[in-house]
Amino acid sequence: MQKTQKLSLAILIQAALISSAYANEQSEAKGFIEDAEGSVLFRTGYINRDKKTVGVKDQSSAAQSAIFKLDSGYTQGVVGFGVGVVGDASFKLGANKNASNNMIPRETLNGTDNAGDTYDHWERGGANVKARISNTDIRYGTQVLDLPVLASNTGRMVPEYFEGFLATSREIKGLELTAGKFTKNQMSEQINSDGNNLDSAVVWGAKYKFNDALNASYYGLNSEDKLERHYINANYKHSLANGSSLTYDFSGYHTEWDQDATTYSSTLGNENIDGRSNNIWAVSGSYNYGPHNMMLAYQQNTGNTGYDYGQNADGFQSVYLPNSYLSDFVGNHEKSAQVQYNLDFGKIGVPGLNWTTAYVYGWDIEVAGNNQEGKEREIFNQVKYTVQSGFAKDASLRVRNSIYRANSAYDSAYIGSTNEWRLFLDIPVKLF
């Protein structure tokens, strides 16, 4: 593993020294103030989970947040320097005693974190510094990540933060190299800046655009004393007559857990499995014509545990797979199939309106301590409208509903049969 990390870093450094194959981003820097950007996203959010399992309480959470991002430009010169700030301020709406939806933090009680009453209001955030030479950026500090093996949760009120450094190099046209190391992880509902007790997470990867039709990527993660994970993806778009197209996508993860790692399976009595590992892969095909897009996907797990993520400070959104909605269909040995339809109303006269509906069915799930085959299914619907012009331009309302059911073998092993609603109103404001 160490050899792989050193090789990745060496390639990244070497790429930074290669003569640019295209425009030098740093040479176009206007200045620390001149290129600065600042924005605030005002978000009103509500999640309701109507639990259908007997004895399990319903869950609902509502809050108001302001998510801010301030980013300076780069100073001029061969090496440019800058700073940034990310953070959020929130307050709960109503009594809102529940905190089970990764929405609202709880106070410390008797020395135990997140055991007391929910906070009425809370603030979080941090700063970062950055440097750029040619087309290579290095940033250190508090960041929101979007990597397949280490991705911040952005699906709740406020984002998940990681603290550490990330280097991104685009010295060769079409190729992007990434390497980094993070030592803190703060989930969306946590006040503690290292609420997930991250020791060290090293990431590396590359993505390459062969041409307008074909893209491929690989990313790796080593979370110390927790897990090692690898991700690959290939995507090909084939244009057809009349403006239609077919898109083929393959993605997959390989994960090996260390002895101290936590998995869903370990909570079911498999904590003593030696050499816990998982392979999960998915293939999908999409047909697009005008406002219509239809996708079919198949996803499969192998190994001795499911694809568990977010349990070891490895990113609560690190599941870049097609069959991921309320359920991610990642059970041990699970197979799942999906049909999805998307309608872009903007192409039929209603700009900004979009509807997605999907049905996913999962089967052949192995559940610890149960000889019965686990099964699950989900009906998903989402409508989103984004204002196209006027004083409220770019404001959006997203309404999402999932109807999820699991059979008796799997119902208590995962999220349990649930009807869920999510409503999010986002109002972005550009400061400068």
C-alpha positions as CSV (number, residue, x, y, z in Angstrom):
1,M,0.0,0.0,0.0
2,Q,2.7,2.5,0.9
3,K,4.4,1.8,-2.5
4,T,1.2,2.6,-4.3
5,Q,0.7,5.8,-2.4
6,K,4.3,7.0,-3.0
7,L,4.0,6.1,-6.7
8,S,0.8,8.1,-7.0
9,L,2.3,11.1,-5.3
10,A,5.4,10.8,-7.5
11,I,3.3,10.8,-10.7
12,L,1.4,13.9,-9.4
13,I,4.6,15.8,-8.7
14,Q,6.1,14.8,-12.0
15,A,3.0,15.9,-13.9
16,A,3.3,19.4,-12.2
17,L,6.8,19.7,-13.8
18,I,5.8,18.7,-17.3
19,S,5.3,21.5,-19.8
20,S,1.7,22.3,-20.1
21,A,-0.1,20.7,-23.1
22,Y,-2.7,23.5,-23.0
23,A,-3.4,26.8,-21.3
24,N,-1.6,27.6,-18.0
25,E,-4.3,28.4,-15.5
26,Q,-1.9,30.3,-13.1
27,S,-0.7,32.6,-15.9
28,E,-4.3,33.8,-16.3
29,A,-4.7,34.7,-12.6
30,K,-6.1,38.2,-12.1
31,G,-5.2,38.5,-8.4
32,F,-6.1,37.7,-4.8
33,I,-9.1,40.1,-4.7
34,E,-9.9,40.3,-8.4
35,D,-10.8,36.6,-8.7
36,A,-12.4,36.3,-5.3
37,E,-15.9,34.7,-5.0
38,G,-18.3,34.5,-2.2
39,S,-21.8,32.9,-1.8
40,V,-24.4,31.9,0.7
41,L,-26.9,29.1,0.2
42,F,-30.0,29.5,2.3
43,R,-31.6,26.1,2.7
44,T,-34.8,25.1,4.4
45,G,-35.0,21.3,4.8
46,Y,-37.5,18.7,6.0
47,I,-37.2,14.9,6.2
48,N,-40.0,12.6,7.4
49,R,-39.6,8.9,7.7
50,D,-42.7,6.9,8.3
51,K,-41.4,3.7,9.7
52,K,-43.5,0.6,8.9
53,T,-41.7,-1.9,11.1
54,V,-43.7,-2.6,14.3
55,G,-42.1,-0.9,17.4
56,V,-39.9,1.5,15.4
57,K,-40.7,5.1,15.9
58,D,-41.3,7.5,13.0
59,Q,-38.5,10.1,12.4
60,S,-38.8,13.7,11.2
61,S,-36.4,16.6,11.2
62,A,-36.7,20.2,10.0
63,A,-34.2,23.0,10.0
64,Q,-33.0,26.2,8.4
65,S,-29.4,26.7,7.4
66,A,-27.1,29.2,5.8
67,I,-24.2,27.6,4.0
68,F,-21.4,29.9,3.1
69,K,-18.3,29.7,0.9
70,L,-15.7,32.4,0.5
71,D,-12.8,31.8,-1.9
72,S,-10.1,34.3,-2.8
73,G,-8.4,34.4,-6.1
74,Y,-4.7,33.4,-6.6
75,T,-2.0,36.0,-6.4
76,Q,-0.2,36.6,-9.6
77,G,3.2,35.1,-10.3
78,V,4.7,31.7,-11.1
79,V,3.2,30.4,-7.8
80,G,-0.2,31.8,-6.8
81,F,-1.5,31.7,-3.2
82,G,-5.0,32.1,-1.8
83,V,-7.3,31.4,1.1
84,G,-10.8,30.1,1.6
85,V,-13.5,29.7,4.2
86,V,-16.4,27.2,4.3
87,G,-19.1,26.9,7.0
88,D,-22.7,26.9,8.0
89,A,-25.1,28.2,10.6
90,S,-28.4,26.5,11.4
91,F,-31.4,26.4,13.7
92,K,-34.0,23.7,14.1
93,L,-37.7,24.4,13.2
94,G,-40.2,23.3,15.9
95,A,-39.6,21.0,18.8
96,N,-37.8,18.6,16.6
97,K,-36.5,16.2,19.2
98,N,-35.4,13.6,16.6
99,A,-31.8,13.5,15.2
100,S,-31.8,10.2,13.4
101,N,-31.8,11.7,9.9
102,N,-28.3,13.1,9.9
103,M,-29.9,16.5,10.1
104,I,-29.7,17.9,13.7
105,P,-26.9,17.4,16.3
106,R,-27.4,16.4,19.9
107,E,-25.7,17.8,23.0
108,T,-23.2,15.9,25.1
109,L,-24.9,14.1,28.0
110,N,-22.9,12.6,31.0
111,G,-19.7,12.8,28.9
112,T,-21.3,11.0,25.9
113,D,-21.4,12.8,22.6
114,N,-24.7,13.1,20.8
115,A,-26.7,11.6,23.7
116,G,-28.5,14.7,25.0
117,D,-31.2,16.9,23.6
118,T,-31.1,18.3,20.1
119,Y,-29.4,21.7,19.6
120,D,-31.7,24.7,19.0
121,H,-29.0,26.3,16.8
122,W,-25.4,25.5,15.8
123,E,-22.5,26.8,13.8
124,R,-19.6,24.9,12.1
125,G,-16.9,25.5,9.6
126,G,-13.2,26.2,8.9
127,A,-10.6,27.8,6.7
128,N,-8.2,26.6,4.1
129,V,-5.1,27.8,2.3
130,K,-4.3,27.1,-1.3
131,A,-1.4,27.3,-3.8
132,R,-1.3,26.9,-7.6
133,I,1.6,26.4,-10.0
134,S,0.7,26.1,-13.7
135,N,-2.4,23.8,-13.7
136,T,-1.7,22.1,-10.3
137,D,-3.7,23.1,-7.2
138,I,-2.9,22.2,-3.6
139,R,-5.3,23.1,-0.8
140,Y,-4.9,22.5,2.9
141,G,-7.6,22.9,5.6
142,T,-11.4,22.3,5.9
143,Q,-12.9,21.0,2.6
144,V,-16.0,19.5,1.1
145,L,-14.9,16.5,-1.0
146,D,-16.3,15.0,-4.1
147,L,-14.3,11.8,-4.7
148,P,-15.8,8.4,-5.3
149,V,-13.8,6.9,-2.4
150,L,-14.1,9.9,0.0
151,A,-17.2,12.0,-0.7
152,S,-18.8,14.5,1.7
153,N,-22.5,14.0,2.5
154,T,-24.3,17.0,0.8
155,G,-27.8,15.5,0.9
156,R,-28.9,16.8,4.2
157,M,-29.0,20.4,5.6
158,V,-25.3,21.1,5.7
159,P,-22.2,19.4,4.1
160,E,-19.8,16.9,5.7
161,Y,-16.4,18.4,6.2
162,F,-12.9,16.8,5.9
163,E,-9.7,18.5,7.1
164,G,-6.4,17.8,5.4
165,F,-4.7,18.5,2.0
166,L,-5.8,17.7,-1.5
167,A,-3.7,18.2,-4.7
168,T,-5.2,18.2,-8.1
169,S,-3.2,18.3,-11.3
170,R,-4.4,19.0,-14.8
171,E,-1.0,19.4,-16.6
172,I,-1.8,17.0,-19.4
173,K,-4.9,17.7,-21.5
174,G,-7.7,15.4,-20.6
175,L,-5.9,13.9,-17.5
176,E,-6.7,14.9,-13.9
177,L,-4.5,13.4,-11.1
178,T,-5.5,13.6,-7.5
179,A,-3.7,12.9,-4.2
180,G,-4.4,13.9,-0.6
181,K,-4.4,13.1,3.1
182,F,-7.1,13.9,5.6
183,T,-7.0,13.6,9.4
184,K,-10.5,14.9,10.5
185,N,-14.0,14.1,9.5
186,Q,-17.2,16.0,10.6
187,M,-20.5,14.6,9.6
188,S,-23.5,16.8,8.7
189,E,-25.1,16.6,12.2
190,Q,-21.8,16.8,14.2
191,I,-20.5,19.7,16.2
192,N,-17.1,18.1,16.9
193,S,-14.8,18.9,14.0
194,D,-13.5,15.3,14.2
195,G,-16.8,13.7,15.3
196,N,-16.0,10.5,13.3
197,N,-12.5,10.1,14.9
198,L,-10.6,9.8,11.7
199,D,-7.0,8.8,12.1
200,S,-5.7,9.2,8.6
201,A,-7.3,8.8,5.2
202,V,-4.9,8.8,2.2
203,V,-6.6,9.2,-1.3
204,W,-5.2,9.1,-4.8
205,G,-6.6,8.7,-8.3
206,A,-6.9,9.7,-11.9
207,K,-9.5,10.3,-14.5
208,Y,-8.9,10.6,-18.2
209,K,-11.1,11.9,-21.0
210,F,-10.1,10.0,-24.1
211,N,-12.5,12.0,-26.3
212,D,-16.0,13.5,-26.1
213,A,-17.5,10.0,-25.9
214,L,-15.2,8.0,-23.6
215,N,-14.1,8.7,-20.0
216,A,-12.5,6.5,-17.4
217,S,-11.3,6.9,-13.8
218,Y,-9.6,5.1,-10.9
219,Y,-9.4,6.2,-7.3
220,G,-8.0,4.6,-4.1
221,L,-8.3,5.1,-0.4
222,N,-6.4,3.9,2.6
223,S,-8.1,4.7,5.9
224,E,-5.6,3.8,8.6
225,D,-6.6,0.8,10.7
226,K,-10.0,0.8,9.0
227,L,-10.1,-0.1,5.4
228,E,-8.5,0.0,1.9
229,R,-10.8,0.8,-1.0
230,H,-10.4,1.0,-4.8
231,Y,-12.9,2.3,-7.4
232,I,-13.0,2.1,-11.2
233,N,-15.4,3.6,-13.7
234,A,-15.7,3.7,-17.5
235,N,-18.4,5.7,-19.4
236,Y,-19.1,5.7,-23.1
237,K,-21.7,7.8,-25.0
238,H,-22.7,6.7,-28.5
239,S,-24.6,9.3,-30.5
240,L,-27.5,8.1,-32.7
241,A,-29.6,9.7,-35.4
242,N,-32.2,12.4,-34.6
243,G,-30.2,13.7,-31.7
244,S,-30.7,10.6,-29.6
245,S,-27.9,8.7,-27.7
246,L,-27.0,5.6,-25.8
247,T,-24.7,5.8,-22.8
248,Y,-23.0,2.8,-21.2
249,D,-21.5,2.9,-17.8
250,F,-19.5,0.5,-15.6
251,S,-18.5,1.2,-12.0
252,G,-17.1,-0.9,-9.2
253,Y,-15.5,-1.0,-5.8
254,H,-13.2,-3.4,-4.0
255,T,-12.9,-3.0,-0.2
256,E,-10.9,-4.8,2.4
257,W,-11.6,-4.0,6.1
258,D,-9.1,-4.0,8.9
259,Q,-9.8,-5.7,12.3
260,D,-10.9,-2.4,13.9
261,A,-13.4,-1.4,11.2
262,T,-17.1,-1.3,11.6
263,T,-19.6,-2.8,9.1
264,Y,-23.3,-3.4,9.1
265,S,-22.5,-7.1,9.1
266,S,-20.4,-6.7,12.3
267,T,-23.5,-5.3,14.1
268,L,-25.2,-8.6,13.1
269,G,-22.6,-10.8,14.8
270,N,-19.9,-11.1,12.2
271,E,-17.3,-8.9,13.9
272,N,-14.8,-11.8,14.2
273,I,-14.7,-12.6,10.4
274,D,-11.1,-12.7,9.4
275,G,-10.4,-10.8,6.2
276,R,-13.7,-9.0,5.6
277,S,-14.0,-7.9,2.0
278,N,-16.5,-6.8,-0.6
279,N,-16.7,-6.4,-4.3
280,I,-19.6,-4.5,-5.8
281,W,-20.0,-3.6,-9.4
282,A,-22.7,-2.1,-11.6
283,V,-23.5,-1.7,-15.3
284,S,-26.1,0.6,-16.7
285,G,-27.4,1.6,-20.1
286,S,-29.3,4.9,-20.8
287,Y,-31.2,5.9,-23.9
288,N,-31.8,9.7,-24.3
289,Y,-34.1,11.2,-26.8
290,G,-35.3,14.8,-26.5
291,P,-36.7,15.4,-23.0
292,H,-36.8,11.6,-22.3
293,N,-34.1,9.5,-20.6
294,M,-34.5,5.8,-19.8
295,M,-32.0,3.8,-17.8
296,L,-31.6,0.1,-17.0
297,A,-29.1,-0.9,-14.4
298,Y,-27.8,-4.1,-12.7
299,Q,-25.7,-4.2,-9.5
300,Q,-24.1,-7.1,-7.7
301,N,-22.1,-7.7,-4.4
302,T,-19.7,-10.5,-3.6
303,G,-17.5,-11.1,-0.5
304,N,-18.3,-11.8,3.1
305,T,-20.0,-8.5,4.0
306,G,-22.0,-5.8,2.1
307,Y,-20.6,-2.6,0.7
308,D,-20.6,-0.6,4.0
309,Y,-19.5,3.1,3.7
310,G,-19.5,6.0,6.1
311,Q,-19.0,3.8,9.1
312,N,-15.2,4.4,9.3
313,A,-15.0,8.1,8.4
314,D,-14.8,7.1,4.8
315,G,-17.3,9.6,3.4
316,F,-21.1,9.3,3.9
317,Q,-21.8,9.8,0.2
318,S,-19.0,7.5,-1.1
319,V,-21.3,5.2,-3.1
320,Y,-21.0,6.3,-6.8
321,L,-23.3,3.5,-8.0
322,P,-26.6,3.7,-10.0
323,N,-28.9,1.8,-7.6
324,S,-28.6,4.4,-4.8
325,Y,-31.6,6.2,-3.4
326,L,-33.0,5.8,0.1
327,S,-31.5,2.3,0.0
328,D,-28.2,1.8,-1.7
329,F,-28.9,-2.0,-2.4
330,V,-25.5,-2.9,-0.9
331,G,-26.3,-6.0,1.2
332,N,-24.0,-9.0,1.5
333,H,-24.1,-10.9,-1.8
334,E,-27.1,-8.7,-3.0
335,K,-28.1,-8.5,-6.6
336,S,-30.3,-5.6,-7.7
337,A,-31.9,-4.3,-10.9
338,Q,-33.3,-0.9,-11.7
339,V,-35.5,0.8,-14.3
340,Q,-35.4,4.7,-14.2
341,Y,-37.1,7.3,-16.3
342,N,-36.3,11.0,-16.3
343,L,-38.3,13.8,-18.0
344,D,-36.8,17.2,-18.7
345,F,-39.9,19.5,-18.9
346,G,-37.6,22.3,-20.1
347,K,-37.5,20.7,-23.6
348,I,-41.3,20.6,-23.8
349,G,-42.0,24.2,-22.7
350,V,-41.5,24.3,-18.9
351,P,-37.9,25.4,-18.3
352,G,-36.4,24.4,-14.9
353,L,-38.8,21.5,-14.2
354,N,-37.5,18.0,-13.9
355,W,-39.0,14.6,-12.8
356,T,-37.2,11.4,-12.1
357,T,-38.9,8.1,-11.2
358,A,-37.3,4.7,-10.5
359,Y,-38.0,1.2,-9.3
360,V,-35.2,-0.9,-7.8
361,Y,-35.5,-4.6,-6.7
362,G,-32.8,-6.4,-4.7
363,W,-32.6,-10.1,-3.9
364,D,-30.3,-12.9,-2.8
365,I,-29.1,-11.0,0.3
366,E,-27.3,-13.0,3.0
367,V,-28.2,-11.9,6.5
368,A,-26.1,-13.1,9.5
369,G,-28.0,-15.5,11.7
370,N,-30.8,-15.9,9.2
371,N,-31.1,-18.7,6.6
372,Q,-33.9,-16.9,4.7
373,E,-33.0,-14.9,1.6
374,G,-33.2,-11.2,2.2
375,K,-35.1,-9.0,-0.3
376,E,-35.8,-5.3,-0.7
377,R,-37.5,-3.0,-3.1
378,E,-37.9,0.8,-3.6
379,I,-40.2,3.1,-5.6
380,F,-38.5,6.5,-6.0
381,N,-39.9,9.8,-7.3
382,Q,-38.3,13.3,-7.3
383,V,-39.6,16.5,-8.7
384,K,-37.3,19.5,-8.9
385,Y,-38.0,23.1,-10.1
386,T,-35.3,25.7,-10.6
387,V,-36.2,29.3,-11.2
388,Q,-34.8,30.4,-14.5
389,S,-34.9,34.2,-14.3
390,G,-35.8,37.2,-12.1
391,F,-34.9,38.1,-8.6
392,A,-35.1,34.5,-7.5
393,K,-33.0,33.1,-10.3
394,D,-31.4,29.7,-9.5
395,A,-33.6,29.2,-6.4
396,S,-34.9,25.6,-6.4
397,L,-37.4,23.4,-4.7
398,R,-36.8,19.7,-4.6
399,V,-39.5,17.2,-3.4
400,R,-38.5,13.6,-3.1
401,N,-40.4,10.5,-2.1
402,S,-39.3,6.9,-1.5
403,I,-41.5,3.9,-0.7
404,Y,-39.1,1.2,0.6
405,R,-40.0,-2.3,1.7
406,A,-37.8,-5.2,3.0
407,N,-38.9,-8.7,3.8
408,S,-38.8,-10.1,7.3
409,A,-35.3,-11.5,6.9
410,Y,-33.8,-8.1,6.0
411,D,-36.2,-5.6,7.6
412,S,-34.3,-5.3,10.9
413,A,-30.8,-5.7,9.4
414,Y,-30.8,-2.5,7.4
415,I,-33.0,0.7,7.4
416,G,-36.3,-1.1,7.7
417,S,-39.5,-0.6,5.7
418,T,-40.1,3.1,5.4
419,N,-42.1,5.8,3.5
420,E,-39.9,8.8,3.2
421,W,-40.4,12.4,2.2
422,R,-37.7,15.0,1.6
423,L,-38.4,18.6,0.9
424,F,-35.5,21.1,0.3
425,L,-35.8,24.8,-0.7
426,D,-32.5,26.3,-1.8
427,I,-32.0,30.0,-2.3
428,P,-28.4,30.8,-3.4
429,V,-27.1,34.4,-3.0
430,K,-23.9,35.5,-4.7
431,L,-22.0,37.9,-2.6
432,F,-19.2,38.8,-5.0
